[in-house]
Amino acid sequence: MKRETKKLIDATEEYLKQQYGEVKPEWRIILNLLGDNLDLYKECRESIRKNGIFDPNAYKKNPLLSTCKDLEATIIKQIQHLGLSPYAQSKIKISSEDDTDDFIESLTNGEV
């Protein structure tokens, strides 16, 4: 894993620790796969930038375009599986009960 990607994965792991108290072994697998896919995606993008999106000699588009598209979809799924996207976070149910309303009600009733 490239150093830049490793930093991102380490920061993601730290975020997961803060959110959930631990990073389960199965989450580490997803994190490692995410890192690998991010590196592959960057390599594909660099190659496409270097070689172009179309080969005029073969009259074909660069095959890495479809690889990039597949990697993008995979990366998005991995991010969602880890609950890191705004969409994924909106789907996560809060496990602890929010007692803010009860506290405010007890204040207004003079129970505190």
LOMIDO-163315 format. One record per residue (C-alpha): residue in one letter; x, y, z. Coordinates in steps of 0.5 Angstrom, whole numbers, plus 500, padded with zeros to 3 digits. Each point is the difference from the previous one (the first is absolute). Layout:
<node res="a" X="X" Y="Y" Z="Z"/>
...
REM end
This chain:
<node res="m" X="500" Y="500" Z="500"/>
<node res="k" X="503" Y="507" Z="498"/>
<node res="r" X="501" Y="505" Z="506"/>
<node res="e" X="495" Y="505" Z="498"/>
<node res="t" X="495" Y="494" Z="500"/>
<node res="k" X="502" Y="497" Z="506"/>
<node res="k" X="499" Y="507" Z="504"/>
<node res="l" X="493" Y="500" Z="497"/>
<node res="i" X="499" Y="493" Z="503"/>
<node res="d" X="503" Y="501" Z="506"/>
<node res="a" X="496" Y="507" Z="501"/>
<node res="t" X="494" Y="496" Z="498"/>
<node res="e" X="501" Y="494" Z="505"/>
<node res="e" X="501" Y="505" Z="506"/>
<node res="y" X="493" Y="503" Z="498"/>
<node res="l" X="497" Y="493" Z="501"/>
<node res="k" X="504" Y="500" Z="506"/>
<node res="q" X="497" Y="506" Z="503"/>
<node res="q" X="493" Y="498" Z="497"/>
<node res="y" X="499" Y="493" Z="502"/>
<node res="g" X="506" Y="499" Z="506"/>
<node res="e" X="503" Y="495" Z="496"/>
<node res="v" X="502" Y="498" Z="492"/>
<node res="k" X="498" Y="493" Z="499"/>
<node res="p" X="504" Y="495" Z="496"/>
<node res="e" X="495" Y="499" Z="495"/>
<node res="w" X="500" Y="508" Z="499"/>
<node res="r" X="508" Y="500" Z="500"/>
<node res="i" X="499" Y="495" Z="494"/>
<node res="i" X="495" Y="505" Z="496"/>
<node res="l" X="505" Y="506" Z="502"/>
<node res="n" X="506" Y="496" Z="497"/>
<node res="l" X="496" Y="499" Z="494"/>
<node res="l" X="498" Y="507" Z="499"/>
<node res="g" X="507" Y="502" Z="501"/>
<node res="d" X="502" Y="495" Z="494"/>
<node res="n" X="494" Y="503" Z="496"/>
<node res="l" X="502" Y="507" Z="501"/>
<node res="d" X="507" Y="499" Z="498"/>
<node res="l" X="498" Y="496" Z="494"/>
<node res="y" X="495" Y="506" Z="498"/>
<node res="k" X="505" Y="505" Z="500"/>
<node res="e" X="505" Y="496" Z="496"/>
<node res="c" X="494" Y="499" Z="495"/>
<node res="r" X="499" Y="507" Z="500"/>
<node res="e" X="507" Y="502" Z="499"/>
<node res="s" X="501" Y="495" Z="494"/>
<node res="i" X="494" Y="503" Z="497"/>
<node res="r" X="502" Y="507" Z="500"/>
<node res="k" X="507" Y="498" Z="497"/>
<node res="n" X="497" Y="495" Z="495"/>
<node res="g" X="494" Y="504" Z="499"/>
<node res="i" X="493" Y="497" Z="499"/>
<node res="f" X="500" Y="498" Z="493"/>
<node res="d" X="505" Y="496" Z="496"/>
<node res="p" X="500" Y="503" Z="493"/>
<node res="n" X="504" Y="494" Z="497"/>
<node res="a" X="495" Y="495" Z="503"/>
<node res="y" X="494" Y="504" Z="499"/>
<node res="k" X="498" Y="498" Z="507"/>
<node res="k" X="499" Y="503" Z="507"/>
<node res="n" X="505" Y="499" Z="505"/>
<node res="p" X="498" Y="494" Z="504"/>
<node res="l" X="502" Y="503" Z="507"/>
<node res="l" X="494" Y="504" Z="499"/>
<node res="s" X="495" Y="494" Z="502"/>
<node res="t" X="505" Y="498" Z="505"/>
<node res="c" X="500" Y="507" Z="503"/>
<node res="k" X="492" Y="500" Z="500"/>
<node res="d" X="500" Y="493" Z="504"/>
<node res="l" X="505" Y="502" Z="505"/>
<node res="e" X="496" Y="507" Z="501"/>
<node res="a" X="494" Y="495" Z="501"/>
<node res="t" X="504" Y="496" Z="505"/>
<node res="i" X="503" Y="505" Z="504"/>
<node res="i" X="493" Y="504" Z="501"/>
<node res="k" X="497" Y="493" Z="502"/>
<node res="q" X="506" Y="499" Z="505"/>
<node res="i" X="499" Y="507" Z="503"/>
<node res="q" X="493" Y="499" Z="501"/>
<node res="h" X="501" Y="493" Z="503"/>
<node res="l" X="504" Y="504" Z="505"/>
<node res="g" X="495" Y="505" Z="502"/>
<node res="l" X="505" Y="506" Z="497"/>
<node res="s" X="495" Y="503" Z="495"/>
<node res="p" X="495" Y="505" Z="502"/>
<node res="y" X="495" Y="495" Z="497"/>
<node res="a" X="502" Y="494" Z="504"/>
<node res="q" X="501" Y="504" Z="506"/>
<node res="s" X="492" Y="502" Z="499"/>
<node res="k" X="499" Y="493" Z="500"/>
<node res="i" X="503" Y="498" Z="506"/>
<node res="k" X="495" Y="500" Z="506"/>
<node res="i" X="503" Y="503" Z="507"/>
<node res="s" X="501" Y="495" Z="505"/>
<node res="s" X="500" Y="504" Z="506"/>
<node res="e" X="493" Y="503" Z="502"/>
<node res="d" X="500" Y="508" Z="499"/>
<node res="d" X="497" Y="502" Z="507"/>
<node res="t" X="501" Y="508" Z="498"/>
<node res="d" X="492" Y="501" Z="500"/>
<node res="d" X="499" Y="496" Z="507"/>
<node res="f" X="506" Y="505" Z="503"/>
<node res="i" X="497" Y="506" Z="497"/>
<node res="e" X="493" Y="498" Z="503"/>
<node res="s" X="502" Y="498" Z="507"/>
<node res="l" X="504" Y="507" Z="500"/>
<node res="t" X="493" Y="504" Z="498"/>
<node res="n" X="496" Y="495" Z="505"/>
<node res="g" X="505" Y="502" Z="505"/>
<node res="e" X="502" Y="493" Z="502"/>
<node res="v" X="508" Y="501" Z="499"/>
REM end
